[in-house]
Amino acid sequence: MALATVQHQPEQQRFVLQLEGHEAVLDYQLKQNVIDFNHTFVPVEFRGKGLAEKLVKAGLSWAEQQQYTIQASCSYVQRFLN
């Protein structure tokens, strides 16, 4: 598996990793100054390789740079919040 780069797609409110014709995604909703990371998905054949973590770290880093208030209705993302 080639090393994929996280792409931010702000028009779709998501972060994406393209993987051999598949997509791993981290979805969010942005309302005013609050961002809610609400869904993480990694295709079955790519699970257990740290891809969801890579997406979440990229998303949280971007949100912090934008100085958004961060929320997570996705239980996976909640693990990364203090």
Contacts in CASP RR format, 6 or more apart in sequence:
PFRMAT RR
TARGET T0000
AUTHOR 0000-0000-0000
METHOD contacts of the structure
MODEL  1
MALATVQHQPEQQRFVLQLEGHEAVLDYQLKQNVIDFNHTFVPVEFRGKG
LAEKLVKAGLSWAEQQQYTIQASCSYVQRFLN
1 19 0 8 1.000
1 20 0 8 1.000
1 46 0 8 1.000
1 49 0 8 1.000
2 20 0 8 1.000
4 17 0 8 1.000
4 18 0 8 1.000
4 19 0 8 1.000
4 51 0 8 1.000
5 17 0 8 1.000
6 15 0 8 1.000
6 16 0 8 1.000
6 17 0 8 1.000
6 54 0 8 1.000
6 55 0 8 1.000
6 58 0 8 1.000
6 59 0 8 1.000
7 15 0 8 1.000
7 16 0 8 1.000
7 17 0 8 1.000
7 18 0 8 1.000
8 14 0 8 1.000
8 15 0 8 1.000
8 58 0 8 1.000
8 59 0 8 1.000
8 62 0 8 1.000
9 15 0 8 1.000
9 16 0 8 1.000
13 27 0 8 1.000
13 28 0 8 1.000
13 29 0 8 1.000
13 30 0 8 1.000
14 25 0 8 1.000
14 26 0 8 1.000
14 27 0 8 1.000
14 28 0 8 1.000
15 25 0 8 1.000
15 26 0 8 1.000
15 28 0 8 1.000
15 55 0 8 1.000
15 58 0 8 1.000
15 59 0 8 1.000
15 62 0 8 1.000
16 23 0 8 1.000
16 24 0 8 1.000
16 25 0 8 1.000
16 26 0 8 1.000
16 55 0 8 1.000
17 23 0 8 1.000
17 24 0 8 1.000
17 25 0 8 1.000
17 51 0 8 1.000
17 54 0 8 1.000
17 55 0 8 1.000
19 43 0 8 1.000
19 46 0 8 1.000
19 51 0 8 1.000
22 43 0 8 1.000
22 45 0 8 1.000
22 46 0 8 1.000
23 43 0 8 1.000
24 41 0 8 1.000
24 42 0 8 1.000
24 43 0 8 1.000
24 46 0 8 1.000
24 51 0 8 1.000
24 52 0 8 1.000
24 55 0 8 1.000
25 39 0 8 1.000
25 40 0 8 1.000
25 41 0 8 1.000
25 55 0 8 1.000
26 37 0 8 1.000
26 39 0 8 1.000
26 40 0 8 1.000
26 52 0 8 1.000
26 55 0 8 1.000
26 56 0 8 1.000
26 58 0 8 1.000
26 59 0 8 1.000
26 77 0 8 1.000
27 37 0 8 1.000
27 38 0 8 1.000
27 39 0 8 1.000
27 40 0 8 1.000
28 35 0 8 1.000
28 36 0 8 1.000
28 37 0 8 1.000
28 38 0 8 1.000
28 59 0 8 1.000
28 63 0 8 1.000
29 35 0 8 1.000
29 36 0 8 1.000
29 38 0 8 1.000
30 36 0 8 1.000
30 68 0 8 1.000
33 67 0 8 1.000
33 68 0 8 1.000
33 69 0 8 1.000
34 68 0 8 1.000
34 69 0 8 1.000
34 71 0 8 1.000
35 63 0 8 1.000
35 66 0 8 1.000
35 68 0 8 1.000
35 69 0 8 1.000
35 70 0 8 1.000
35 71 0 8 1.000
36 71 0 8 1.000
36 72 0 8 1.000
36 73 0 8 1.000
37 56 0 8 1.000
37 59 0 8 1.000
37 60 0 8 1.000
37 63 0 8 1.000
37 70 0 8 1.000
37 71 0 8 1.000
37 72 0 8 1.000
37 73 0 8 1.000
37 74 0 8 1.000
37 77 0 8 1.000
38 72 0 8 1.000
38 73 0 8 1.000
38 74 0 8 1.000
39 74 0 8 1.000
40 52 0 8 1.000
40 55 0 8 1.000
40 56 0 8 1.000
40 74 0 8 1.000
40 76 0 8 1.000
40 77 0 8 1.000
42 48 0 8 1.000
42 51 0 8 1.000
42 52 0 8 1.000
52 76 0 8 1.000
53 80 0 8 1.000
56 76 0 8 1.000
56 77 0 8 1.000
56 80 0 8 1.000
57 80 0 8 1.000
60 70 0 8 1.000
60 77 0 8 1.000
60 80 0 8 1.000
60 81 0 8 1.000
63 70 0 8 1.000
64 70 0 8 1.000
70 81 0 8 1.000
72 78 0 8 1.000
72 80 0 8 1.000
72 81 0 8 1.000
END
